[in-house]
Amino acid sequence: MSSLEVNTRTIDHIVHLTPPGTVNEVSERFRKLGFKVLPGGTHADGLTENALVVLRDGTYLELISFTHPVSYYPENSPERTKREGHRWANSAPGRIDYAFLGNGSLEEGHLISEIINARAEVEGSGVKYLREVGGGRVRPDGKILKWVISAPASGRDEIGSLPFFCGDITPRSLRVQTEPPSNTEHPSTAFGLAYLDLLVSPARFEEMKKRLTSVLASSPSPGDTDQTAFWDLEFVADLPPRIYPRPLLSLGVPSNDAQRKFLAETQPEGESGVGIYEVSFYVEHLDVGYPEEAETPYGRIRFIRI
């Protein structure tokens, strides 16, 4: 497969971080919001654990927390150094990151990082991704999952602005359990991702639009103003698009006090000035006993009826 044929705009999952040791607590919170939550497991590094909300379109929400706070690990120990160096070590709770689907390849000439970096160099977008590294997780049933990750080279400064890529080595169906079909049946009738809304400081809007365009290899649709932009994304599942609308990635500047407060609190001065403000889900019905808008309490969700 040539680099021109590699899709870099398929949404894989959204990361929702909560305080250490709270995966069970936040799972119960999401159940009360109308989602079925599946147990995930502990990641290969032993630092994080998760649970999953899997949607019919193949996208999922990862409910993740560190297994222990930094103070649990002895000072100057290798374990503490690893914990302090984790990509999300300094991230505040909330929807902090998002992943696109990689191709799982470690073969020269087929690496997602190489493909994006070559494209970015031609376009002058300034985007650079790190070479793929291995990752994995052990499920509660003992099955071992393996994948490769490529993240923006700027590291923590780009968390929540540019996606990282997750490409499976073991079958994705082991990582994202869409079978049996009951795994994706939610009391809220949610079935797919509708919007992933990013907020950006006005000073960085044009820069971020160019950077996202470079990563996605797709120009945005014009927004309602000159400070909003939208990209059509792909989903993983093989579903008819006439019935299942494609998700959208939106980029905009704060337009009200709540949005300005969010950006100021989640992206303090000196960081990226970009954050995931809201995630919207398509539902079949709005009259099934769940609020149309809700807090998680570390983020905002919205249900949109098709």
N, C-alpha and C positions, 0 to 999 in steps of 0.2 A: 504494500500500500504506500503510495506516495504521500508526502507531507500535505499536498493539496487536498487529499481525500480524508484526512484525519479531522474528525469532528471535535471541536473544542468548545462547544456550547450546550452540552447535555448536562442538565442539573442532576447531581447525584444525591446530595443531602445538605441539610442545614444543621449547624452545631449550636446547641443550647446548653450553655454552661451554668451550673449552679454550685453553691458552696460545697467544700469537701464532704464526702460521705452522705450526700442527699439524694442519690439516684432514686431510691425507693420513695422518698417523700415527694419529689417532683413528679414521679410516675403517677402517684395517686392524684396529684393536682391535675395532671393532663387527663386522667380518666374522668374526673369531675367536669372537665371542659368538653367531654364527648369523644375522646379518642381511646382506641384500644392500644395499650402499651405492651410491647413484647420485651422480655428480658434479653439483655445483650451479653454482657460478660466483662471480663477484665482484659485490658489491652496488654500486648506483649511486654511492654516496659514495666507493668505493674503499677503505674502511676495513676491511671484513670480507669473508670468503669462506666458502663453506659446501659441505656435501655432505648428501644426504638419505637417510633410511631411510623408505620409503613403505609404508604398510600397506594391506591390501585394503579396509579401511573408510574410506579416504581421509585418515586422519590421518597425520601424518608427524613424525619426529624430525629436527630440524635440527641437524646437527653444524657448529658455527660457530666461527671464531676471527678475531681481528683479523689483518690482513695483516702488521702491524708493531707492535712495542712503541712506547709513547709516546716513548721516547728516540730513535727513528728520525727523528722530525720536528724540524726546527730550532726552538729556543726562540723564542717570540713570533711564530711563523709562523702564517698562517691554517690550514694543515693540522694543526698541533699543537693549535691551539685547537679545531678540529673534532673531533680525536681525543679530547681530554680532555673534551669536552662530550658524547660519545656516551652513550646511555642505559646501556650496559653497561660503560663505561670502568672503573668501580671494582668491578665484580663479580668475585668469586672464581670459579675454574673450577668447572663442575658444571652441573646442570640448573637454570638460573637464572630462567627465564621461560616463559610459555605464552601462546598466542594462540587466540582464538576467531575464527570466521569472520565478517567484516563483510559489508556489502552492496555495497561499492565505490562508493557514491553520494557525490557532493559537492553534491547538490541540497538546498536549504533545506527543512526539514520531513521529510527522509528520512535525515539523518545519524545514525549510531549514537550518536555522542557526545551529540547533542541528545536522543535518545530516552531514553538512560540517565540523563542529567542531570535531565530532567524527572521521571522516575520517582523518582529518588533524592531530589529536593526534596520531593515529596509524602510519601515514606516517612521522611524525616529521617535517612537513612543516612549522610550526609556524603560520599557518593561523588561525584566529579566527574571527567569525562573531557575531555581536550583536543580541540579541533576537528581533524578529519582533515587529515593532511599526506601528500604524495605520497612514494612509495618505489619501488624497482625493483631489478632485477638483470639482468645479461647472462649468458645461459647459455653454456657452452663452445661450442655450435654457432652462437653469434652471435645467437640470438633474444633480443629485448628484452622484458622483463616489466615490467608496471607495476601498482601497487596503491596503496591508501590505508591509512594507519595512524592509529588513535586510541588513545592511551595514557592511563592515569590521570594526572590533573593533578599529583599529588604526586610524580611523576617517580620518581627512584631509590629513594625511600623505600617505594614499593609494588611494586618488582620482585619477582616470585615470589609475590605475594599476590593481587592482582587481575590478571585477564588484560588484555592489549592486544588490539585488534581489527585484523585484516588483511582488507581487502576488495579483491577483484581488479577491475582495470580491463581488462586483457587476460584472456583465458580462464584460469580456474584450472588447466585441464588442461596449460597451458604451464608453470605454476609447480610443479604437483604431478603428475608423470608416472606415472599409474597404468596407462598403456598403453605398450607391450604388457603383457599380464598377467604376464609374467615379471618385470617391475619390482617386483611385490609378492609374489613367491614367495621365501620365506626358508628357508635350510637348517634353521633352528630350528622351522619351521612356524608362526611367528608370523603372525597375520592381523589383529589389531585391538588397540586400546588397551583395557585392562581398568580400571585405576585410575590416577588422578593423585593422589598423597597429599601433602597440605600439612600441615606442622607449624606450630603457632602457640604462642606463650607463653601460659600460663594466663590472664594478666591481659588478654589481647587476644582470647580465644576468642569471647565473645559479640559483641564489636564486629565481628570479622571475619565471623562467621556472618551478621550483619545486612547487612554490606557486600556479601558474595557473593550473598546472597538478592536484593538490590537489582539487582545487575548481571545476574544470570541470570533475573530475573523469575519465580523459582520457589522455593518453600519447600523446605528440606531434609527428607530422611527422617531420623527419629530414629536416633541411633547406639546402640551398646551401652551407652554411659555418657552422662552429661550434658555430657561434654567431647569428644564426637565428633559429626560431622554428615556426611551424604552427599547429593549432588545427582546426579540422572540427567542425563547430557549427551546430545546428539545427535551422530551422526557424519555426514560429508558424503556418503558413498556411498549409493546406493539399494540397500540390502541388506535381506533379510527379518529383522526383529528376533527372530523365533522361533529363527533359526539363528545370528544374529550379535548377541550381547548388547550393550546400550548401555554405553558407558563410564561410570564413576563418578568424580566429584570428591569427595575426602574431606578433611575438615578435623578435626584432632585435636591434642591437647596431648601432649607427650612422655610416654611411659609406661615408658621404660627408660633406662639410662645412655647407650646408643648414640644414642638420639634426642635426649637432652638435650645430649650433646656436639655432635651435628650442628648443632642450633639455635644453640648458643653460638658455634661456629666460623664458621658461614655467615652469621649475622645478629648481628653484635656490637652491644653496647649503643648505643642511639641510632638504630638502623635499625628496620626494620619488625617484627622479631620473628616473621617468617613465612618459610618456605622450602619448596621442593619436596624432599621426603625420598626418595621412591621412585616409580618408574613401573613399572606391571605391564602385561604383554602377554598376550593370549589366544593360546594355541597349540593346534594340533590333536593334537600328541604331545609327551610329555615324555621319551621314551626314544630320542632321536635324537642323543645324544652331546654335548648342551650342558647346562651347570649350570642348575638351577632358579632359583638366585639367584646374582647376580654383581655385582662392582664394575666401573666403566667405565674408569679408576679414579677418576673425578670424580663418581660418583653410583651409586645402587643401582638394579638392575633385577630383576624377578621374572617368571617365566613361570607362567601359570595355564592348566591344561588344561580345555577345555570337553567 
